[in-house]
Amino acid sequence: MVIKTATYLISSPDWTKCPKPDYPEYAFIGRSNVGKSSLINLLTNNEKLAKTSGTPGKTQLINHFEINNAWYLVDLPGYGFAKRSMSQRKQWEKMIEDYLRKRENLMNVFVLIDSRHSPQKLDIDFINQLGEWQIPFSLVFTKADKSTQLEVSRNIKSFLNKMKESWEFLPPHFVTSTVKKSGRDKILDYIEELNVQFRAIA
């Protein structure tokens, strides 16, 4: 897939304020500081599309971007919120849950996992929650350039093995590096496959 246009549309405080659900939609989510904005900018070939920040927890709303006038890319707040009050964390959790469970054109959630670490309970818990809600998702292992290839492979294998403890079938997974620009084409090809499915259903 060639990205010709990528335009910021709107930031919404809850799912009811999101754009009309007439395009297939793909949400990106992960723990704070997992490299979400950098990945979105890599996918869209636009370094300034999503605001990258050294401050975890910068994304606080549901951010919609329109790609190629054909599909929506959605930047969601991270989970495991950094330095926020309990009430604000609860508010974000409800906003994310409502969006994920009620947004009818949501085709896939890309869950970002930092490939430098062994499996984290926070990530596993979130993925299991998606399973309970029956929301389709795939895994994106980020920052593959920040460790040795061996360490990245070991961490990914360890993560997938951890999932096998409670999952019969594993979701698709992608390995990315924004520095080496790796993983981009595979993710975009996968989105294109799902776009075809969406058009077949619509």
DRENDO-1510 file (C-alpha; in Angstrom, 1 decimal, always signed):
<recs>
REC; n; res; u; v; w
REC; 1; MET; +0.0; +0.0; +0.0 .
REC; 2; VAL; +1.3; +3.5; -0.9 .
REC; 3; ILE; +0.3; +6.2; +1.5 .
REC; 4; LYS; -0.6; +9.3; -0.6 .
REC; 5; THR; -2.4; +11.4; +2.0 .
REC; 6; ALA; -2.5; +11.3; +5.8 .
REC; 7; THR; -4.5; +14.0; +7.5 .
REC; 8; TYR; -5.3; +14.7; +11.2 .
REC; 9; LEU; -9.0; +14.9; +11.6 .
REC; 10; ILE; -10.2; +15.2; +15.2 .
REC; 11; SER; -9.4; +14.5; +18.8 .
REC; 12; SER; -12.5; +13.1; +20.7 .
REC; 13; PRO; -13.1; +12.8; +24.4 .
REC; 14; ASP; -15.3; +9.7; +23.9 .
REC; 15; TRP; -16.4; +7.4; +21.1 .
REC; 16; THR; -19.7; +9.1; +20.4 .
REC; 17; LYS; -17.8; +12.2; +19.2 .
REC; 18; CYS; -15.7; +10.2; +16.7 .
REC; 19; PRO; -16.1; +10.7; +12.9 .
REC; 20; LYS; -18.9; +8.9; +11.1 .
REC; 21; PRO; -18.0; +5.1; +11.0 .
REC; 22; ASP; -18.0; +4.9; +7.2 .
REC; 23; TYR; -14.3; +3.8; +6.7 .
REC; 24; PRO; -12.5; +0.8; +8.1 .
REC; 25; GLU; -10.6; +1.8; +11.3 .
REC; 26; TYR; -7.4; +0.7; +12.9 .
REC; 27; ALA; -6.4; +1.7; +16.5 .
REC; 28; PHE; -2.9; +1.8; +17.9 .
REC; 29; ILE; -2.4; +1.4; +21.6 .
REC; 30; GLY; +0.3; +0.4; +24.0 .
REC; 31; ARG; +1.9; +1.2; +27.3 .
REC; 32; SER; +3.2; +4.8; +27.8 .
REC; 33; ASN; +6.5; +5.4; +25.9 .
REC; 34; VAL; +6.3; +2.3; +23.8 .
REC; 35; GLY; +7.0; +4.3; +20.6 .
REC; 36; LYS; +3.4; +4.7; +19.3 .
REC; 37; SER; +3.7; +8.2; +17.8 .
REC; 38; SER; +7.0; +7.2; +16.1 .
REC; 39; LEU; +5.4; +4.1; +14.6 .
REC; 40; ILE; +2.3; +6.1; +13.3 .
REC; 41; ASN; +4.7; +8.6; +11.7 .
REC; 42; LEU; +6.7; +5.8; +10.1 .
REC; 43; LEU; +3.5; +4.1; +8.7 .
REC; 44; THR; +2.2; +7.4; +7.2 .
REC; 45; ASN; +5.6; +8.6; +6.1 .
REC; 46; ASN; +5.1; +11.8; +7.9 .
REC; 47; GLU; +7.4; +12.7; +10.8 .
REC; 48; LYS; +5.1; +15.3; +12.1 .
REC; 49; LEU; +1.7; +13.6; +11.9 .
REC; 50; ALA; +1.5; +12.2; +15.5 .
REC; 51; LYS; +3.2; +14.3; +18.2 .
REC; 52; THR; +6.1; +12.4; +19.7 .
REC; 53; SER; +7.0; +13.3; +23.3 .
REC; 54; GLY; +9.6; +12.4; +25.9 .
REC; 55; THR; +6.7; +12.7; +28.4 .
REC; 56; PRO; +4.8; +9.4; +28.8 .
REC; 57; GLY; +1.0; +9.8; +28.8 .
REC; 58; LYS; +0.9; +12.7; +26.3 .
REC; 59; THR; -2.0; +11.2; +24.3 .
REC; 60; GLN; -5.2; +11.8; +26.2 .
REC; 61; LEU; -7.9; +11.7; +23.6 .
REC; 62; ILE; -9.1; +9.5; +20.7 .
REC; 63; ASN; -7.1; +10.9; +17.8 .
REC; 64; HIS; -8.3; +10.2; +14.3 .
REC; 65; PHE; -6.2; +10.5; +11.1 .
REC; 66; GLU; -7.7; +9.9; +7.6 .
REC; 67; ILE; -5.4; +7.9; +5.3 .
REC; 68; ASN; -5.7; +7.9; +1.5 .
REC; 69; ASN; -9.3; +9.1; +1.9 .
REC; 70; ALA; -10.0; +5.4; +2.5 .
REC; 71; TRP; -9.4; +4.4; +6.1 .
REC; 72; TYR; -8.9; +5.8; +9.6 .
REC; 73; LEU; -5.9; +5.4; +11.8 .
REC; 74; VAL; -6.6; +6.0; +15.5 .
REC; 75; ASP; -4.0; +7.0; +18.1 .
REC; 76; LEU; -5.4; +5.9; +21.5 .
REC; 77; PRO; -4.1; +6.9; +25.0 .
REC; 78; GLY; -1.6; +4.4; +26.5 .
REC; 79; TYR; -2.5; +2.1; +29.3 .
REC; 80; GLY; -0.5; +1.9; +32.5 .
REC; 81; PHE; -0.8; +5.6; +32.6 .
REC; 82; ALA; +2.1; +7.6; +33.7 .
REC; 83; LYS; +1.8; +9.9; +36.8 .
REC; 84; ARG; -1.9; +10.5; +36.6 .
REC; 85; SER; -4.5; +10.7; +39.3 .
REC; 86; MET; -6.7; +7.7; +40.0 .
REC; 87; SER; -9.8; +9.5; +38.8 .
REC; 88; GLN; -8.1; +10.5; +35.6 .
REC; 89; ARG; -6.9; +7.0; +35.0 .
REC; 90; LYS; -10.4; +5.6; +35.5 .
REC; 91; GLN; -11.8; +8.2; +33.1 .
REC; 92; TRP; -9.3; +7.2; +30.4 .
REC; 93; GLU; -9.9; +3.5; +31.0 .
REC; 94; LYS; -13.7; +4.0; +30.5 .
REC; 95; MET; -13.1; +6.1; +27.4 .
REC; 96; ILE; -10.8; +3.4; +25.9 .
REC; 97; GLU; -13.1; +0.5; +26.8 .
REC; 98; ASP; -16.2; +2.3; +25.4 .
REC; 99; TYR; -14.4; +3.1; +22.2 .
REC; 100; LEU; -13.0; -0.5; +21.7 .
REC; 101; ARG; -16.3; -2.2; +22.4 .
REC; 102; LYS; -18.7; +0.1; +20.7 .
REC; 103; ARG; -16.9; +1.5; +17.6 .
REC; 104; GLU; -18.6; -0.6; +14.8 .
REC; 105; ASN; -16.0; +0.0; +12.0 .
REC; 106; LEU; -13.0; -1.0; +14.1 .
REC; 107; MET; -11.3; -3.7; +12.1 .
REC; 108; ASN; -8.2; -4.3; +14.2 .
REC; 109; VAL; -6.3; -3.0; +17.3 .
REC; 110; PHE; -2.5; -2.9; +17.0 .
REC; 111; VAL; -1.2; -3.5; +20.5 .
REC; 112; LEU; +2.4; -2.2; +20.7 .
REC; 113; ILE; +4.9; -4.1; +22.8 .
REC; 114; ASP; +8.4; -2.9; +23.7 .
REC; 115; SER; +10.7; -5.7; +22.3 .
REC; 116; ARG; +13.5; -4.8; +24.7 .
REC; 117; HIS; +11.6; -6.3; +27.7 .
REC; 118; SER; +10.5; -9.7; +28.8 .
REC; 119; PRO; +6.7; -10.2; +29.0 .
REC; 120; GLN; +5.1; -7.5; +31.1 .
REC; 121; LYS; +1.9; -8.3; +33.2 .
REC; 122; LEU; +0.3; -5.0; +32.1 .
REC; 123; ASP; +0.5; -6.0; +28.4 .
REC; 124; ILE; -0.7; -9.6; +28.9 .
REC; 125; ASP; -3.6; -8.3; +31.1 .
REC; 126; PHE; -4.7; -5.9; +28.4 .
REC; 127; ILE; -4.5; -8.5; +25.6 .
REC; 128; ASN; -6.5; -10.9; +27.7 .
REC; 129; GLN; -9.1; -8.2; +28.2 .
REC; 130; LEU; -9.3; -7.7; +24.4 .
REC; 131; GLY; -9.9; -11.5; +24.1 .
REC; 132; GLU; -12.8; -11.3; +26.6 .
REC; 133; TRP; -14.3; -8.5; +24.7 .
REC; 134; GLN; -13.8; -10.4; +21.4 .
REC; 135; ILE; -12.0; -7.5; +19.8 .
REC; 136; PRO; -9.6; -8.5; +16.9 .
REC; 137; PHE; -6.0; -7.4; +17.5 .
REC; 138; SER; -2.5; -8.0; +16.4 .
REC; 139; LEU; +0.9; -7.4; +18.1 .
REC; 140; VAL; +3.5; -4.9; +17.1 .
REC; 141; PHE; +6.9; -5.4; +18.8 .
REC; 142; THR; +8.6; -2.0; +18.7 .
REC; 143; LYS; +12.1; -0.6; +19.1 .
REC; 144; ALA; +13.7; -3.7; +17.5 .
REC; 145; ASP; +16.8; -1.6; +16.8 .
REC; 146; LYS; +17.4; -0.8; +20.5 .
REC; 147; SER; +18.6; -4.3; +21.4 .
REC; 148; THR; +20.5; -7.2; +19.7 .
REC; 149; GLN; +18.6; -9.3; +17.2 .
REC; 150; LEU; +19.1; -12.3; +19.6 .
REC; 151; GLU; +17.6; -10.5; +22.5 .
REC; 152; VAL; +14.6; -9.2; +20.5 .
REC; 153; SER; +13.9; -12.7; +19.2 .
REC; 154; ARG; +14.2; -14.1; +22.7 .
REC; 155; ASN; +11.8; -11.5; +24.1 .
REC; 156; ILE; +9.2; -12.0; +21.3 .
REC; 157; LYS; +9.4; -15.8; +21.7 .
REC; 158; SER; +9.0; -15.5; +25.4 .
REC; 159; PHE; +6.0; -13.2; +25.0 .
REC; 160; LEU; +4.2; -15.5; +22.5 .
REC; 161; ASN; +5.0; -18.5; +24.8 .
REC; 162; LYS; +3.4; -16.6; +27.7 .
REC; 163; MET; +0.3; -16.0; +25.6 .
REC; 164; LYS; +0.1; -19.7; +24.7 .
REC; 165; GLU; -0.7; -20.4; +28.4 .
REC; 166; SER; -4.2; -18.9; +27.9 .
REC; 167; TRP; -4.6; -18.6; +24.1 .
REC; 168; GLU; -5.3; -21.4; +21.7 .
REC; 169; PHE; -4.5; -19.3; +18.6 .
REC; 170; LEU; -2.0; -16.5; +18.5 .
REC; 171; PRO; -2.7; -13.2; +16.7 .
REC; 172; PRO; -0.6; -11.9; +13.8 .
REC; 173; HIS; +2.6; -10.2; +15.0 .
REC; 174; PHE; +5.0; -7.6; +13.5 .
REC; 175; VAL; +8.4; -6.5; +14.4 .
REC; 176; THR; +9.3; -2.9; +13.8 .
REC; 177; SER; +12.1; -0.4; +14.0 .
REC; 178; THR; +11.4; +3.3; +13.2 .
REC; 179; VAL; +15.2; +3.8; +12.7 .
REC; 180; LYS; +15.6; +1.0; +10.1 .
REC; 181; LYS; +12.0; +1.5; +8.9 .
REC; 182; SER; +11.4; -2.2; +9.2 .
REC; 183; GLY; +7.9; -3.8; +9.6 .
REC; 184; ARG; +6.2; -0.9; +7.9 .
REC; 185; ASP; +5.2; -2.6; +4.6 .
REC; 186; LYS; +4.0; -5.8; +6.4 .
REC; 187; ILE; +1.6; -3.8; +8.6 .
REC; 188; LEU; +0.3; -1.7; +5.7 .
REC; 189; ASP; -0.2; -4.9; +3.6 .
REC; 190; TYR; -2.2; -6.4; +6.5 .
REC; 191; ILE; -4.3; -3.2; +6.8 .
REC; 192; GLU; -5.0; -3.4; +3.0 .
REC; 193; GLU; -6.2; -7.0; +3.4 .
REC; 194; LEU; -8.6; -6.0; +6.1 .
REC; 195; ASN; -9.7; -3.0; +4.0 .
REC; 196; VAL; -10.7; -5.4; +1.2 .
REC; 197; GLN; -12.7; -7.4; +3.8 .
REC; 198; PHE; -14.5; -4.3; +5.0 .
REC; 199; ARG; -15.5; -3.3; +1.5 .
REC; 200; ALA; -16.8; -6.8; +0.9 .
REC; 201; ILE; -19.0; -6.6; +4.0 .
REC; 202; ALA; -20.1; -3.0; +3.5 .
</recs>
